[in-house]
């Protein structure tokens, strides 16, 4: 009898998608909170736009640089650990072989089976070290171009997200009116972004959208109330 083919659904979001999520989430939230806070203190769209643009510039640079340094640090850490594994394989072959055998045994192989596989693997030094890097240290080889790509992607996503809450102030002359439209547009953008993020990360999409919208809304509300109270 015919059978329905088995289709597996796994998280397939690339590193670029993760960078977009990082940049966009902060880009939507921080300028939104800043603009809302300033709206509670001043009634000048010019001041809000100037401050918002300055924040977007500073925030995108800081976020992009942070992403760049984090990715480069990961690459440097991977290379240093790989060199160390090569040294230990050369200087302590029996110890390293025992570690590999124990890994195989943790997956259900007996001592004889794990010894056989370990012996075969030890005849290929590069593959042996790759195995140790992945299954002993839990490290994946990073893309050498990852650092620059990550930094630019995060910065670009931050800028794109930051202009959404700021756009109404660039169009409407009255700050309070612009604030209302900024709230509506940004909350809709946050909900949509959260929904899409949930789709990529495998979480419940509506819950992800609601959570993202609530976080951004709370940040903006807090900034607005504090600025209003001080002014």
C-alpha positions in Angstrom: 0.0 0.0 0.0 1.3 3.5 -0.7 3.0 5.3 2.1 3.3 9.0 2.8 7.0 10.0 2.4 8.7 11.0 5.6 9.6 14.7 5.5 11.9 16.0 8.2 11.8 19.7 9.3 14.9 21.0 10.8 16.3 24.4 11.7 18.0 25.5 8.5 18.6 29.2 9.1 22.1 30.3 7.9 24.5 32.3 9.9 23.5 35.3 7.8 19.9 34.9 9.0 21.1 34.9 12.6 23.1 38.1 12.0 20.0 39.7 10.5 18.0 38.7 13.5 20.6 40.2 15.9 20.9 43.5 14.0 17.2 43.9 13.1 15.9 43.2 16.6 18.1 45.9 18.2 17.7 48.2 15.2 13.9 48.2 15.7 13.9 48.4 19.5 16.6 50.9 20.4 15.9 53.8 18.0 12.2 53.2 18.7 12.7 53.6 22.4 14.9 56.7 21.9 12.4 58.4 19.6 9.6 57.7 21.9 11.5 58.9 24.9 12.5 62.2 23.2 8.8 62.6 22.1 7.9 62.7 25.8 10.5 65.5 26.5 10.5 67.7 23.4 8.1 68.7 20.7 10.6 69.0 17.8 10.8 66.4 15.1 14.1 67.9 14.0 15.7 67.2 17.4 14.2 63.6 17.4 15.4 63.0 13.8 18.9 64.2 14.5 19.2 62.2 17.7 17.7 59.2 16.0 20.2 59.3 13.0 23.1 59.7 15.4 21.9 56.7 17.4 21.5 54.6 14.3 25.0 55.5 13.1 26.6 54.8 16.5 24.5 51.7 17.1 25.2 50.1 13.7 28.9 50.7 14.1 29.0 49.3 17.6 26.8 46.3 16.7 28.7 45.6 13.4 32.1 45.9 15.1 30.9 43.6 17.9 29.8 41.0 15.4 33.1 41.3 13.5 35.2 40.8 16.6 33.1 37.9 17.9 33.4 36.0 14.6 37.1 36.7 14.4 37.5 35.6 17.9 35.7 32.3 17.1 38.0 31.7 14.1 41.2 32.4 16.2 39.9 30.2 19.0 39.2 27.4 16.5 42.7 27.6 15.0 44.5 27.7 18.3 42.6 24.6 19.5 43.3 22.8 16.2 47.0 23.4 16.6 46.8 22.1 20.2 45.0 19.0 19.1 47.7 18.3 16.5 50.4 18.7 19.1 48.6 16.4 21.5 48.1 13.8 18.8 51.8 13.9 18.0 53.0 13.9 21.7 50.3 11.9 23.4 48.9 9.5 20.7 47.7 6.9 23.2 45.8 9.4 25.3 44.2 11.0 22.3 43.3 7.5 20.9 41.7 6.6 24.3 39.6 9.9 24.1 38.4 9.1 20.6 37.5 5.5 21.6 35.6 6.8 24.6 33.5 9.0 22.3 32.6 6.1 20.1 31.7 4.0 23.1 29.4 6.8 24.3 27.5 6.2 21.1 27.1 2.5 21.8 30.2 0.8 20.3 31.9 -1.8 22.4 35.6 -1.6 23.2 36.7 -3.8 20.3 34.6 -1.9 17.8 35.7 1.5 19.1 39.4 0.4 19.0 39.1 -0.8 15.4 37.4 2.5 14.3 39.9 4.6 16.3 42.8 2.7 14.7 41.5 3.3 11.2 40.9 7.0 12.0 44.3 7.5 13.5 45.8 6.6 10.1 44.3 9.9 8.8 45.8 12.6 11.0 43.7 15.5 9.5 40.4 13.5 9.9 41.5 12.4 13.4 41.9 16.0 14.5 38.7 17.1 12.7 36.9 14.4 14.7 38.3 15.6 18.0 37.5 19.2 17.2 33.9 18.4 16.5 33.0 15.7 18.9 35.4 16.4 21.8 35.5 20.2 21.8 32.2 20.8 20.0 33.8 23.2 17.5 32.8 23.7 13.9 35.3 25.1 11.4 34.3 28.8 10.8 34.2 30.4 7.4 37.3 32.6 7.0 35.2 35.4 5.5 32.6 35.1 8.3 33.9 38.0 10.4 33.6 40.8 7.8 30.3 39.4 6.4 28.9 39.1 9.9 29.8 42.7 10.9 28.4 44.2 7.7 25.2 42.1 7.9 24.5 43.1 11.5 25.3 46.7 10.8 23.1 46.8 7.7 20.2 45.1 9.5 20.5 47.5 12.4 20.3 50.5 10.0 17.3 49.0 8.1 15.5 48.4 11.4 16.3 51.8 12.8 14.8 53.8 10.0 11.4 52.2 10.5 10.5 53.9 13.8 12.2 57.1 12.7 10.5 57.4 9.3 7.2 59.0 10.6 9.2 61.8 12.2 10.8 62.5 8.8 7.3 62.8 7.1 5.1 64.4 9.8 5.9 67.8 11.3 4.2 67.3 14.7 6.1 65.1 17.1 3.1 63.8 18.9 1.4 62.8 15.7 4.7 61.2 14.4 4.9 59.3 17.7 1.5 57.8 17.2 2.4 56.6 13.7 5.8 55.5 14.8 4.3 53.3 17.5 1.8 51.7 15.0 4.4 51.2 12.3 7.1 49.9 14.6 4.8 47.5 16.6 3.6 46.1 13.3 7.2 45.7 12.1 8.2 44.1 15.4 5.3 41.6 15.2 6.1 40.8 11.6 9.8 40.4 12.3 9.1 38.2 15.3 6.8 36.1 13.3 9.4 35.6 10.5 12.1 35.0 13.1 10.0 32.2 14.7 9.6 30.6 11.2 13.3 30.5 10.8 14.2 29.4 14.3 11.5 26.7 14.5 9.6 28.3 17.4 5.9 29.1 17.5 5.6 32.0 15.1 2.7 33.9 16.7 4.3 33.6 20.1 7.6 34.8 18.7 5.8 37.8 17.0 4.0 38.7 20.2 7.1 38.5 22.4 9.1 40.6 20.0 6.4 43.2 19.9 5.9 43.3 23.6 9.6 43.7 24.3 9.9 46.6 21.9 6.7 48.2 23.2 7.8 48.0 26.8 11.2 49.5 26.0 9.6 52.5 24.2 6.9 52.9 26.9 9.6 53.0 29.6 11.7 55.5 27.7 8.7 57.7 27.0 7.5 57.8 30.6 10.9 58.5 32.1 11.5 61.3 29.7 8.0 62.7 30.3 8.5 62.6 34.1 11.9 64.3 33.9 10.7 67.0 31.6 
